[in-house]
Amino acid sequence: MGSSEDTRRARLWRRAAHQRGYFTAAQAIEDGYTYQAQHYHVDTGKWVRVDRGVYRLREFGDLPAGEHDHLVRWALWSQGDGVISHITALAIHDLGIANAARIHLTVPPGFRRQHPSIALHRTELAPDEVEEHEGFRVTRPARAIAESAAEGVDQDVIDSAVAELLDRGVATKGQLLRAAQRVGSRAELAVERAIHRELT
C-alpha cells in the first residue's frame, strides 16, 4: 500500500471515527476515493454499504454497538440536513416514557428524500434549539418535549418528560413554556397541563 493510500485512508478513518464508522460517498470523494475505488472497497468487504451512498468501515461492525450508532446513519442519509427530533429526541435525552416506532427527523422545508423508516418533519430550527452529539444533531430537551406535544403524543408521555426535565434542572418552566410557544398552541396547552400536574 503506497503513501497516498495511507493518507486517504487516514483521512477517511479520522472522519468516520467521529461518525461511529459511517461516512457518505461524497465524503469518501473528498478524502480521495473515486467511485471506482469505493466499489472496490465494498466488493472486497472493507466497507459495508448500509444505504444508497452511505457506508460503514467494516471494523466498526466488530466493535460493541453504541446505543445511538444507527442515528448517525440517518443523519448522513439526510446529507447533514436532518436533526433527530420529537419522541426520538426524548429517548436520546432519556426523558419520560416515549417509545417511537420510527425515527423522527426534522429537515428543512425543501428536503425531498423519503424513507419508510423515517418520520420526517419539515421546518426550520433555530441554532439554540439544537445540540451536537457524536455524529448527529438532536433537538434540545425543551424543544423535543414541545414538538412531541405538538404532534399529539399522549399526555402521559409529555407529563413524564416534563417531570423528569424539571426534576433534573435541565430547563426551567419558563424555558419550557417558551419552547412550546414557538411550536404552537397545541404544544403550549399540553406543556401547561404537564407543568400544572407537576406542581399539584
Contact map, one row per residue, 1 for C-alpha under 8 A:
11101100000000000000000000000000000000000000000000000000000000000000000000000000000000000000000000000000000000000000000000000000000000000000000000000000000000000000000000000000000000000000000000000000
11111100000000000000000000000000000000000000000000000000000000000000000000000000000000000000000000000000000000000000000000000000000000000000000000000000000000000000000000000000000000000000000000000000
11111110000000000000000000000000000000000000000000000000000000000000000000000000000000000000000000000000000000000000000000000000000000000000000000000000000000000000000000000000000000000000000000000000
01111111000000000000000000000000000000000000000000000000000000000000000000000000000000000000000000000000000000000000000000000000000000000000000000000000000000000000000000000000000000000000000000000000
11111111100000000000000000000000000000000000000000000000000000000000000000000000000000000000000000000000000000000000000000000000000000000000000000000000000000000000000000000000000000000000000000000000
11111111110000000000000000000000000000000000000000000000000000000000000000000000000000000000000000000000000000000000000000000000000000000000000000000000000000000000000000000000000000000000000000000000
00111111111000000000000000000000000000000000000000000000000000000000000000000000000000000000000000000000000000000000000000000000000000000000000000000000000000000000000000000000000000000000000000000000
00011111111100000000000000000011100000000000000000000000000000000000000000000000000000000000000000000000000000000000000000000000000000000000000000000000000000000000000000000000000000000000000000000000
00001111111110000000000000000010000000000000000000000000000000000000000000000000000000000000000000000000000000000000000000000000000000000000000000000000000000000000000000000000000000000000000000000000
00000111111111000000000000000000000000000000000000000000000000000000000000000000000000000000000000000000000000000000000000000000000000000000000000000000000000000000000000000000000000000000000000000000
00000011111111100000000000000010000000000000000000000000000000000000000000000000000000000000000000000000000000000000000000000000000000000000000000000000000000000000000000000000000000000000000000000000
00000001111111110000000000110010000000000000000000000000000000000000000000000000000000000000000000000000000000000000000000000000000000000000000000000000000000000000000000000000000000000000000000000000
00000000111111111000100000000000000000000000000000000000000000000000000000000000000000000000000000000000000000000000000000000000000000000000000000000000000000000000000000000000000000000000000000000000
00000000011111111100000000000000000000000000000000000000000000000000000000000000000000000000000000000000000000000000000000000000000000000000000000000000000000000000000000000000000000000000000000000000
00000000001111111110001000000000000000000000000000000000000000000000000000000000000000000000000000000000000000000000000000000000000000000000000000000000000000000000000000000000000000000000000000000000
00000000000111111111111000000000000000000000000000000001100000000000000000000000000000000000000000000000000000000000000000000000000000000000000000000000000000000000000000000000000000000000000000000000
00000000000011111111110000000000000000000000000000000000000000000000000000000000000000000000000000000000000000000000000000000000000000000000000000000000000000000000000000000000000000000000000000000000
00000000000001111111100000000000000000000000000000000000000000000000000000000000000000000000000000000000000000000000000000000000000001100000000000000000000000000000000000000000000000000000000000000000
00000000000000111111111000000000000000000000000000000000000000000000000100000000000000000000000000000000000000000000000000000000000001110000000000000000000000000000000000000000000000000000000000000000
00000000000000011111110000000000000000000000000000000000000100000000100100000000000000000000000000000000000000000000000000000000000001100000000000000000000000000000000000000000000000000000000000000000
00000000000010011111111000000000000000000000000000000001101100000000000000000000000000000000000000000000000000000000000000000000000000000000000000000000000000000000000000000000000000000000000000000000
00000000000000011011111100000000000000000000000000000111100000000000000110010000000000000000000000000000000000000000000000000000000000000000000000000000000000000000000000000000000000000000000000000000
00000000000000110010111110110000000000000000000000000111000000000000000000010000000000000000000000000000000000000000000000000000000000000000000000000000000000000000000000000000000000000000000000000000
00000000000000000000011111110000000000000000000000001110000000000000000000011000000000000000000000000000000000000000000000000000000000000000000000000000000000000000000000000000000000000000000000000000
00000000000000000000001111111000001001000000000000001110000000000000000000000000000000000000000000000000000000000000000000000000000000000000000000000000000000000000000000000000000000000000000000000000
00000000000000000000000111111100000000000000000000001000000000000000000000000000000000000000000000000000000000000000000000000000000000000000000000000000000000000000000000000000000000000000000000000000
00000000000100000000001111111110000000000000000000000000000000000000000000000000000000000000000000000000000000000000000000000000000000000000000000000000000000000000000000000000000000000000000000000000
00000000000100000000001111111111110001000000000000000000000000000000000000000000000000000000000000000000000000000000000000000000000000000000000000000000000000000000000000000000000000000000000000000000
00000000000000000000000011111111111000000000000000000000000000000000000000000000000000000000000000000000000000000000000000000000000000000000000000000000000000000000000000000000000000000000000000000000
00000000000000000000000001111111100000000000000000000000000000000000000000000000000000000000000000000000000000000000000000000000000000000000000000000000000000000000000000000000000000000000000000000000
00000001101100000000000000111111100000000000000000000000000000000000000000000000000000000000000000000000000000000000000000000000000000000000000000000000000000000000000000000000000000000000000000000000
00000001000000000000000000011111110000000000000000000000000000000000000000000000000000000000000000000000000000000000000000000000000000000000000000000000000000000000000000000000000000000000000000000000
00000001000000000000000000011111111111000000000000000000000000000000000000000000000000000000000000000000000000000000000000000000000000000000000000000000000000000000000000000000000000000000000000000000
00000000000000000000000000011001111111000000000000000000000000000000000000000000000000000000000000000000000000000000000000000000000000000000000000000000000000000000000000000000000000000000000000000000
00000000000000000000000010001000111111100000000000000000000000000000000000000000000000000000000000000000000000000000000000000000000000000000000000000000000000000000000000000000000000000000000000000000
00000000000000000000000000000000111111110000000000000000000000000000000000000000000000000000000000000000000000000000000000000000000000000000000000000000000000000000000000000000000000000000000000000000
00000000000000000000000000000000111111111000000000000000000000000000000000000000000000000000000000000000000000000000000000000000000000000000000000000000000000000000000000000000000000000000000000000000
00000000000000000000000010010000111111111100000000000000000000000000000000000000000000000000000000000000000000000000000000000000000000000000000000000000000000000000000000000000000000000000000000000000
00000000000000000000000000000000001111111110000000000000000000000000000000000000000000000000000000000000000000000000000000000000000000000000000000000000000000000000000000000000000000000000000000000000
00000000000000000000000000000000000111111111000000000000000000000000000000000000000000000000000000000000000000000000000000000000000000000000000000000000000000000000000000000000000000000000000000000000
00000000000000000000000000000000000011111111111000000000000000000000000000000000000000000000000000000000000000000000000000000000000000000000000000000000000000000000000000000000000000000000000000000000
00000000000000000000000000000000000001111111111110000000000000000000000000000000000000000000000000000000000000000000000000000000000000000000000000000000000000000000000000000000000000000000000000000000
00000000000000000000000000000000000000111111110000000000000000000000000000000000000000000000000000000000000000000000000000000000000000000000000000000000000000000000000000000000000000000000000000000000
00000000000000000000000000000000000000011111111000000000000000000000000000000000000000000000000000000000000000000000000000000000000000000000000000000000000000000000000000000000000000000000000000000000
00000000000000000000000000000000000000001111111100000000010000000000000000000000000000000000000000000000000000000000000000000000000000000000000000000000000000000000000000000000000000000000000000000000
00000000000000000000000000000000000000001111111100000000110000000000000000000000000000000000000000000000000000000000000000000000000000000000000000000000000000000000000000000000000000000000000000000000
00000000000000000000000000000000000000001101111110000011110000000000000000000000000000000000000000000000000000000000000000000000000000000000000000000000000000000000000000000000000000000000000000000000
00000000000000000000000000000000000000000100111111000011110000000000000000000000000000000000000000000000000000000000000000000000000000000000000000000000000000000000000000000000000000000000000000000000
00000000000000000000000000000000000000000100001111111111000000000000000000000000000000000000000000000000000000000000000000000000000000000000000000000000000000000000000000000000000000000000000000000000
00000000000000000000000000000000000000000000000111110111000000000000000010000000000000000000000000000000000000000000000000000000000000000000000000000000000000000000000000000000000000000000000000000000
00000000000000000000000000000000000000000000000011111110000000000000000000001000000000000000000000000000000000000000000000000000000000000000000000000000000000000000000000000000000000000000000000000000
00000000000000000000000000000000000000000000000011111100000000000000000000000000000000000000000000000000000000000000000000000000000000000000000000000000000000000000000000000000000000000000000000000000
00000000000000000000000111000000000000000000000010111110000000000000000000001000000000000000000000000000000000000000000000000000000000000000000000000000000000000000000000000000000000000000000000000000
00000000000000000000011110000000000000000000000011111111000000000000000010011000000000000000000000000000000000000000000000000000000000000000000000000000000000000000000000000000000000000000000000000000
00000000000000000000011110000000000000000000001111101111100000000000000000000000000000000000000000000000000000000000000000000000000000000000000000000000000000000000000000000000000000000000000000000000
00000000000000010000111000000000000000000000001111000111110110000000000000000000000000000000000000000000000000000000000000000000000000000000000000000000000000000000000000000000000000000000000000000000
00000000000000010000110000000000000000000000011100000011111110000000000000000000000000000000000000000000000000000000000000000000000000000000000000000000000000000000000000000000000000000000000000000000
00000000000000000000000000000000000000000000111100000001111111000000000000000000000000000000000000000000000000000000000000000000000000000000000000000000000000000000000000000000000000000000000000000000
00000000000000000000100000000000000000000000000000000000111111100000000000000000000000000000000000000000000000000000000000000000000000000000000000000000000000000000000000000000000000000000000000000000
00000000000000000001100000000000000000000000000000000001111111100000000000000000000000000000000000000000000000000000000000000000000000000000000000000000000000000000000000000000000000000000000000000000
00000000000000000000000000000000000000000000000000000001111111111000000000000000000000000000000000000000000000000000000000000000000000000000000000000000000000000000000000000000000000000000000000000000
00000000000000000000000000000000000000000000000000000000011111110000000000000000000000000000000000000000000000000000000000000000000000000000000000000000000000000000000000000000000000000000000000000000
00000000000000000000000000000000000000000000000000000000001111111000000000000000000000000000000000000000000000000000000000000000000000000000000000000000000000000000000000000000000000000000000000000000
00000000000000000000000000000000000000000000000000000000000011111100000000000000000000000000000000000000000000000000000000000000000000000000000000000000000000000000000000000000000000000000000000000000
00000000000000000000000000000000000000000000000000000000000010111110100000000000000000000000000000000000000000000000000000000000000000000000000000000000000000000000000000000000000000000000000000000000
00000000000000000000000000000000000000000000000000000000000000011111100000000000000000000000000000000000000000000000000000000000000000000000000000000000000000000000000000000000000000000000000000000000
00000000000000000000000000000000000000000000000000000000000000001111110000000000000000000000000000000000000000000000000000000000000000000000000000000000000000000000000000000000000000000000000000000000
00000000000000000000000000000000000000000000000000000000000000000111111100000000000000000001000000000000000000000000000000000000000000000000000000000000000000000000000000000000000000000000000000000000
00000000000000000001000000000000000000000000000000000000000000001111111110000000000000000000000000000000000000000000000000000000000000000000000000000000000000000000000000000000000000000000000000000000
00000000000000000000000000000000000000000000000000000000000000000011111111000000000000000000000000000000000000000000000000000000000000000000000000000000000000000000000000000000000000000000000000000000
00000000000000000000000000000000000000000000000000000000000000000001111111100000000100000000000000000000000000000000000000000000000000010000000000000000000000000000000000000000000000000000000000000000
00000000000000000011010000000000000000000000000000000000000000000001111111110000000000000000000000000000000000000000000000000000000001110000000000000000000000000000000000000000000000000000000000000000
00000000000000000000010000000000000000000000000001000100000000000000111111111000000000000000000000000000000000000000000000000000000000000000000000000000000000000000000000000000000000000000000000000000
00000000000000000000000000000000000000000000000000000000000000000000011111111100010000000000000000000000000000000000000000000000000000000000000000000000000000000000000000000000000000000000000000000000
00000000000000000000000000000000000000000000000000000000000000000000001111111111111100000000000000000000000000000000000000000000000000111000000000000000000000000000000000000000000000000000000000000000
00000000000000000000011100000000000000000000000000000100000000000000000111111111000000000000000000000000000000000000000000000000000000000000000000000000000000000000000000000000000000000000000000000000
00000000000000000000000100000000000000000000000000101100000000000000000011111111000000000000000000000000000000000000000000000000000000000000000000000000000000000000000000000000000000000000000000000000
00000000000000000000000000000000000000000000000000000000000000000000000001111111110000000000000000000000001000001000000000000000000000000000000000000000000000000000000000000000000000000000000000000000
00000000000000000000000000000000000000000000000000000000000000000000000000111111110000000000000000000000000000000000000000000000000000000000000000000000000000000000000000000000000000000000000000000000
00000000000000000000000000000000000000000000000000000000000000000000000000111111110000000000000000000000000000000000000000000000000000000000000000000000000000000000000000000000000000000000000000000000
00000000000000000000000000000000000000000000000000000000000000000000000000100111111000000000000000000000001100000000000000000000000000000000000000000000000000000000000000000000000000000000000000000000
00000000000000000000000000000000000000000000000000000000000000000000000001100111111100000000000000000000111100000000000000000000000000001000000000000000000000000000000000000000000000000000000000000000
00000000000000000000000000000000000000000000000000000000000000000000000000100000111110000000000000000000111000000000000000000000010000011110000000000000000000000000000000000000000000000000000000000000
00000000000000000000000000000000000000000000000000000000000000000000001000100000011111011000000000000011110000000000000000000000000000011110000000000000000000000000000000000000000000000000000000000000
00000000000000000000000000000000000000000000000000000000000000000000000000000000001111111100000000000001110000000000000000000000000000000110000100100000000000000000000000000000000000000000000000000000
00000000000000000000000000000000000000000000000000000000000000000000000000000000000111111100000000000001100000000000000000000000000000000010000110110000000000000000000000000000000000000000000000000000
00000000000000000000000000000000000000000000000000000000000000000000000000000000000011111110000001110001000000000000000000000000000000000000000110010000000000000000000000000000000000000000000000000000
00000000000000000000000000000000000000000000000000000000000000000000000000000000000111111111000001110011000000000000000000000000000000000000000000000000000000000000000000000000000000000000000000000000
00000000000000000000000000000000000000000000000000000000000000000000000000000000000111111111100000000001000000000000000000000000000000000111100100000000000000000000000000000000000000000000000000000000
00000000000000000000000000000000000000000000000000000000000000000000000000000000000011111111111101000000000000000000000000000000000000000000100110000000000000001000000000000000000000000000000000000000
00000000000000000000000000000000000000000000000000000000000000000000000000000000000000111111111111100000000000000000000000000000000000000000000000000000000000000000000000000000000000000000000000000000
00000000000000000000000000000000000000000000000000000000000000000001000000000000000000011111111000000000000000000000000000000000000000000000000000000000000000000000000000000000000000000000000000000000
00000000000000000000000000000000000000000000000000000000000000000000000000000000000000001111111000000000000000000000000000000000000000000000100000000000000000000000000000000000000000000000000000000000
00000000000000000000000000000000000000000000000000000000000000000000000000000000000000000111111100000000000000000000000000000000000000000000000000000000000000000000000000000000000000000000000000000000
00000000000000000000000000000000000000000000000000000000000000000000000000000000000000000111111111000000000000000000000000000000000000000000100000000000000000011101100000000000000000000000000000000000
00000000000000000000000000000000000000000000000000000000000000000000000000000000000000000110011111000000000000000000000000000000000000000000000000000000000011111111000000000000000000000000000000000000
00000000000000000000000000000000000000000000000000000000000000000000000000000000000000000010001111100000000000000000000000000000000000000000000000000000000010011000000000000000000000000000000000000000
00000000000000000000000000000000000000000000000000000000000000000000000000000000000000110110001111110000000000000000000000000000000000000000000000000000000010000000000000000000000000000000000000000000
00000000000000000000000000000000000000000000000000000000000000000000000000000000000000110010000011111000000000000000000000000000000000000000000000000000000000000000000000000000000000000000000000000000
00000000000000000000000000000000000000000000000000000000000000000000000000000000000000110000000001111111000000000000000000000000000000000000000000000000000000000000000000000000000000000000000000000000
00000000000000000000000000000000000000000000000000000000000000000000000000000000000000000000000000111110000000000000000000000000000000000000000000000000000000000000000000000000000000000000000000000000
00000000000000000000000000000000000000000000000000000000000000000000000000000000000000000000000000011111000000000000111000000000000000000000000000000000000000000000000000000000000000000000000000000000
00000000000000000000000000000000000000000000000000000000000000000000000000000000000100010000000000011111100000000000111000000000000000000000000000000000000000000000000000000000000000000000000000000000
00000000000000000000000000000000000000000000000000000000000000000000000000000000000111111000000000010111110000000000011110000000000000000000000000000000000000000000000000000000000000000000000000000000
00000000000000000000000000000000000000000000000000000000000000000000000000000000011111000000000000000011111000000000011110000000000000000000000000000000000000000000000000000000000000000000000000000000
00000000000000000000000000000000000000000000000000000000000000000000000000000000011110000000000000000001111100000000000111100000000000000000000000000000000000000000000000000000000000000000000000000000
00000000000000000000000000000000000000000000000000000000000000000000000000000100111000000000000000000000111110100000000111110000000000000000000000000000000000000000000000000000000000000000000000000000
00000000000000000000000000000000000000000000000000000000000000000000000000000000110000000000000000000000011111100000000001110000000000000000000000000000000000000000000000000000000000000000000000000000
00000000000000000000000000000000000000000000000000000000000000000000000000000000000000000000000000000000001111100000000001110000000000000000000000000000000000000000000000000000000000000000000000000000
00000000000000000000000000000000000000000000000000000000000000000000000000000000000000000000000000000000000111110000000001000000000000000000000000000000000000000000000000000000000000000000000000000000
00000000000000000000000000000000000000000000000000000000000000000000000000000000000000000000000000000000001111111000000001000000000000000000000000000000000000000000000000000000000000000000000000000000
00000000000000000000000000000000000000000000000000000000000000000000000000000000000000000000000000000000000001111100000000000000000000000000000000000000000000000000000000000000000000000000000000000000
00000000000000000000000000000000000000000000000000000000000000000000000000000100000000000000000000000000000000111110000000000000000000000000000000000000000000000000000000000000000000000000000000000000
00000000000000000000000000000000000000000000000000000000000000000000000000000000000000000000000000000000000000011111010100000000000000000000000000000000000000000000000000000000000000000000000000000000
00000000000000000000000000000000000000000000000000000000000000000000000000000000000000000000000000000000000000001111110000000000000000000000000000000000000000000000000000000000000000000000000000000000
00000000000000000000000000000000000000000000000000000000000000000000000000000000000000000000000000000000000000000111111000000000000000000000000000000000000000000000000000000000000000000000000000000000
00000000000000000000000000000000000000000000000000000000000000000000000000000000000000000000000000000110000000000011111000000000000000000000000000000000000000000000000000000000000000000000000000000000
00000000000000000000000000000000000000000000000000000000000000000000000000000000000000000000000000000111100000000111111100000000000000000000000000000000000000000000000000000000000000000000000000000000
00000000000000000000000000000000000000000000000000000000000000000000000000000000000000000000000000000111100000000001111110000000000000000000000000000000000000000000000000000000000000000000000000000000
00000000000000000000000000000000000000000000000000000000000000000000000000000000000000000000000000000001111000000100011111000000000000000000000000000000000000000000000000000000000000000000000000000000
00000000000000000000000000000000000000000000000000000000000000000000000000000000000000000000000000000001111000000000001111100000000000000000000000000000000000000000000000000000000000000000000000000000
00000000000000000000000000000000000000000000000000000000000000000000000000000000000000000000000000000000011111100000000111110000000000000000000000000000000000000000000000000000000000000000000000000000
00000000000000000000000000000000000000000000000000000000000000000000000000000000000000000000000000000000011110000000000011111000000000000000000000000000000000000000000000000000000000000000000000000000
00000000000000000000000000000000000000000000000000000000000000000000000000000000000000000000000000000000001110000000000001111100000000000000000000000000000000000000000000000000000000000000000000000000
00000000000000000000000000000000000000000000000000000000000000000000000000000000000000000000000000000000000000000000000000111110110000000000000000000000000000000000000000000000000000000000000000000000
00000000000000000000000000000000000000000000000000000000000000000000000000000000000000000000000000000000000000000000000000011111110000000000000000000000000000000000000000000000000000000000000000000000
00000000000000000000000000000000000000000000000000000000000000000000000000000000000000000000000000000000000000000000000000001111110000000000000000000000000000000000000000000000000000000000000000000000
00000000000000000000000000000000000000000000000000000000000000000000000000000000000000000000000000000000000000000000000000000111111000000000000000000000000000000000000000000000000000000000000000000000
00000000000000000000000000000000000000000000000000000000000000000000000000000000000000000000000000000000000000000000000000001111111000000011001000000000000000000000000000000000000000000000000000000000
00000000000000000000000000000000000000000000000000000000000000000000000000000000001000000000000000000000000000000000000000001111111100001111000000000000000000000000000000000000000000000000000000000000
00000000000000000000000000000000000000000000000000000000000000000000000000000000000000000000000000000000000000000000000000000001111110001111000000000000000000000000000000000000000000000000000000000000
00000000000000000000000000000000000000000000000000000000000000000000000000000000000000000000000000000000000000000000000000000000011111111100000000000000000000000000000000000000000000000000000000000000
00000000000000000000000000000000000000000000000000000000000000000000000000000000000000000000000000000000000000000000000000000000001111111100000000000000000000000000000000000000000000000000000000000000
00000000000000000111000000000000000000000000000000000000000000000000000100000000000000000000000000000000000000000000000000000000000111110000000000000000000000000000000000000000000000000000000000000000
00000000000000000111000000000000000000000000000000000000000000000000000100100000000000000000000000000000000000000000000000000000000111111000000000000000000000000000000000000000000000000000000000000000
00000000000000000010000000000000000000000000000000000000000000000000001100100000001100000000000000000000000000000000000000000000000111111100000000000000000000000000000000000000000000000000000000000000
00000000000000000000000000000000000000000000000000000000000000000000000000100000011100000000000000000000000000000000000000000000011110111110000000000000000000000000000000000000000000000000000000000000
00000000000000000000000000000000000000000000000000000000000000000000000000000000001110001000000000000000000000000000000000000000011110011111000000000000000000000000000000000000000000000000000000000000
00000000000000000000000000000000000000000000000000000000000000000000000000000000001111001000000000000000000000000000000000000000111000001111101100000000000000000000000000000000000000000000000000000000
00000000000000000000000000000000000000000000000000000000000000000000000000000000000000001000000000000000000000000000000000000000111000000111111100000000000000000000000000000000000000000000000000000000
00000000000000000000000000000000000000000000000000000000000000000000000000000000000000001100101000000000000000000000000000000000000000000011111110000000000000000000100001000000000000000000000000000000
00000000000000000000000000000000000000000000000000000000000000000000000000000000000000000000000000000000000000000000000000000000000000000001111111000000000000000000100000100011001100000000000000000000
00000000000000000000000000000000000000000000000000000000000000000000000000000000000000000000000000000000000000000000000000000000100000000011111111100000000000000000000000000001001100000000000000000000
00000000000000000000000000000000000000000000000000000000000000000000000000000000000011101100000000000000000000000000000000000000000000000011111111110000000000000000000000000000000000000000000000000000
00000000000000000000000000000000000000000000000000000000000000000000000000000000000001100100000000000000000000000000000000000000000000000000111111111000000001001100000000000000000100000000001000000000
00000000000000000000000000000000000000000000000000000000000000000000000000000000000000000000000000000000000000000000000000000000000000000000011111111100000000000000000000000001001100100011001000000000
00000000000000000000000000000000000000000000000000000000000000000000000000000000000011000000000000000000000000000000000000000000000000000000001111111110000000000000000000000000000100100010000000000000
00000000000000000000000000000000000000000000000000000000000000000000000000000000000001100000000000000000000000000000000000000000000000000000000111111111100001000000000000000000000000000010000000000000
00000000000000000000000000000000000000000000000000000000000000000000000000000000000000000000000000000000000000000000000000000000000000000000000011111111111001000000000000000000000000000110011000000000
00000000000000000000000000000000000000000000000000000000000000000000000000000000000000000000000000000000000000000000000000000000000000000000000001111111100000000000000000000000000000111110000000000000
00000000000000000000000000000000000000000000000000000000000000000000000000000000000000000000000000000000000000000000000000000000000000000000000000111111100000000000000000000000000000000010000000000000
00000000000000000000000000000000000000000000000000000000000000000000000000000000000000000000000000000000000000000000000000000000000000000000000000011111110000000000000000000000000000000100000000000000
00000000000000000000000000000000000000000000000000000000000000000000000000000000000000000000000000000000000000000000000000000000000000000000000000011111111011000000000000000000000000000000000000000000
00000000000000000000000000000000000000000000000000000000000000000000000000000000000000000000000000000000000000000000000000000000000000000000000000001001111111000000000000000000000000000000000000000000
00000000000000000000000000000000000000000000000000000000000000000000000000000000000000000000000000000000000000000000000000000000000000000000000000001000111111100000000000000000000000000000010001000000
00000000000000000000000000000000000000000000000000000000000000000000000000000000000000000000000000000000000000000000000000000000000000000000000000000000011111110000000000000000000000000000000000000000
00000000000000000000000000000000000000000000000000000000000000000000000000000000000000000000000111000000000000000000000000000000000000000000000000000000111111111000000000000000000000000000000000000000
00000000000000000000000000000000000000000000000000000000000000000000000000000000000000000000000100000000000000000000000000000000000000000000000010011000111111111100000000000000000000000000011001000000
00000000000000000000000000000000000000000000000000000000000000000000000000000000000000000000000100000000000000000000000000000000000000000000000000000000001111111110000000000000000000000000001011101100
00000000000000000000000000000000000000000000000000000000000000000000000000000000000000000000001110000000000000000000000000000000000000000000000000000000000111111111000000000000000000000000000000000000
00000000000000000000000000000000000000000000000000000000000000000000000000000000000000000100001110000000000000000000000000000000000000000000000010000000000011111111100000000000000000000000000000000000
00000000000000000000000000000000000000000000000000000000000000000000000000000000000000000000001100000000000000000000000000000000000000000000000010000000000001111111110000000000000000000000001001100100
00000000000000000000000000000000000000000000000000000000000000000000000000000000000000000000000100000000000000000000000000000000000000000000000000000000000000111111111000000000000000000000000001100100
00000000000000000000000000000000000000000000000000000000000000000000000000000000000000000000001100000000000000000000000000000000000000000000000000000000000000011111111100000000000000000000000000000000
00000000000000000000000000000000000000000000000000000000000000000000000000000000000000000000001000000000000000000000000000000000000000000000110000000000000000001111111111100000000000000000000000000000
00000000000000000000000000000000000000000000000000000000000000000000000000000000000000000000000000000000000000000000000000000000000000000000000000000000000000000111111111111000000000000000000000000000
00000000000000000000000000000000000000000000000000000000000000000000000000000000000000000000000000000000000000000000000000000000000000000000000000000000000000000011111111000000000000000000000000000000
00000000000000000000000000000000000000000000000000000000000000000000000000000000000000000000000000000000000000000000000000000000000000000000000000000000000000000001111111000000000000000000000000000000
00000000000000000000000000000000000000000000000000000000000000000000000000000000000000000000000000000000000000000000000000000000000000000000000000000000000000000000111111110000000000000000000000000000
00000000000000000000000000000000000000000000000000000000000000000000000000000000000000000000000000000000000000000000000000000000000000000000100000000000000000000000111111110000000000000000000000000000
00000000000000000000000000000000000000000000000000000000000000000000000000000000000000000000000000000000000000000000000000000000000000000000010000000000000000000000110011111011000000000000000000000000
00000000000000000000000000000000000000000000000000000000000000000000000000000000000000000000000000000000000000000000000000000000000000000000000000000000000000000000010011111111000000000000000000000000
00000000000000000000000000000000000000000000000000000000000000000000000000000000000000000000000000000000000000000000000000000000000000000000000000000000000000000000010000111111100000000000000000100000
00000000000000000000000000000000000000000000000000000000000000000000000000000000000000000000000000000000000000000000000000000000000000000000000000000000000000000000000000011111110000000000000000000000
00000000000000000000000000000000000000000000000000000000000000000000000000000000000000000000000000000000000000000000000000000000000000000000010000000000000000000000000000111111111000000000000000000000
00000000000000000000000000000000000000000000000000000000000000000000000000000000000000000000000000000000000000000000000000000000000000000000011001000000000000000000000000111111111100000000001000000000
00000000000000000000000000000000000000000000000000000000000000000000000000000000000000000000000000000000000000000000000000000000000000000000000000000000000000000000000000001111111110000001001100000000
00000000000000000000000000000000000000000000000000000000000000000000000000000000000000000000000000000000000000000000000000000000000000000000000000000000000000000000000000000111111111000000000000000000
00000000000000000000000000000000000000000000000000000000000000000000000000000000000000000000000000000000000000000000000000000000000000000000011001000000000000000000000000000011111111100000000000000000
00000000000000000000000000000000000000000000000000000000000000000000000000000000000000000000000000000000000000000000000000000000000000000000011011100000000000000000000000000001111111111011001000000000
00000000000000000000000000000000000000000000000000000000000000000000000000000000000000000000000000000000000000000000000000000000000000000000000000000000000000000000000000000000111111111011000000000000
00000000000000000000000000000000000000000000000000000000000000000000000000000000000000000000000000000000000000000000000000000000000000000000000000000000000000000000000000000000011111110000000000000000
00000000000000000000000000000000000000000000000000000000000000000000000000000000000000000000000000000000000000000000000000000000000000000000000001100100000000000000000000000000001111111011000000000000
00000000000000000000000000000000000000000000000000000000000000000000000000000000000000000000000000000000000000000000000000000000000000000000000000000100000000000000000000000000000111111111000000000000
00000000000000000000000000000000000000000000000000000000000000000000000000000000000000000000000000000000000000000000000000000000000000000000000000000100000000000000000000000000000110111111100000000000
00000000000000000000000000000000000000000000000000000000000000000000000000000000000000000000000000000000000000000000000000000000000000000000000000001101000000000000000000000000000000011111110000000000
00000000000000000000000000000000000000000000000000000000000000000000000000000000000000000000000000000000000000000000000000000000000000000000000001111110000000000000000000000000000110111111111000000000
00000000000000000000000000000000000000000000000000000000000000000000000000000000000000000000000000000000000000000000000000000000000000000000000001000000000000000000000000000000100110111111111100000000
00000000000000000000000000000000000000000000000000000000000000000000000000000000000000000000000000000000000000000000000000000000000000000000000000000000000000000000000000000000000000001111111110000000
00000000000000000000000000000000000000000000000000000000000000000000000000000000000000000000000000000000000000000000000000000000000000000000000000001000001001000000000000000000000000000111111111000000
00000000000000000000000000000000000000000000000000000000000000000000000000000000000000000000000000000000000000000000000000000000000000000000000011001000000001100100000000000001100100000011111111100000
00000000000000000000000000000000000000000000000000000000000000000000000000000000000000000000000000000000000000000000000000000000000000000000000000000000000000000000000000000000100000000001111111110000
00000000000000000000000000000000000000000000000000000000000000000000000000000000000000000000000000000000000000000000000000000000000000000000000000000000000000100000000000000000000000000000111111111000
00000000000000000000000000000000000000000000000000000000000000000000000000000000000000000000000000000000000000000000000000000000000000000000000000000000001001100110000000000000000000000000011111111100
00000000000000000000000000000000000000000000000000000000000000000000000000000000000000000000000000000000000000000000000000000000000000000000000000000000000000100110000000001000000000000000001111111110
00000000000000000000000000000000000000000000000000000000000000000000000000000000000000000000000000000000000000000000000000000000000000000000000000000000000000000000000000000000000000000000000111111111
00000000000000000000000000000000000000000000000000000000000000000000000000000000000000000000000000000000000000000000000000000000000000000000000000000000000000100000000000000000000000000000000011111111
00000000000000000000000000000000000000000000000000000000000000000000000000000000000000000000000000000000000000000000000000000000000000000000000000000000000000100110000000000000000000000000000001111111
00000000000000000000000000000000000000000000000000000000000000000000000000000000000000000000000000000000000000000000000000000000000000000000000000000000000000000000000000000000000000000000000000111111
00000000000000000000000000000000000000000000000000000000000000000000000000000000000000000000000000000000000000000000000000000000000000000000000000000000000000000000000000000000000000000000000000011111
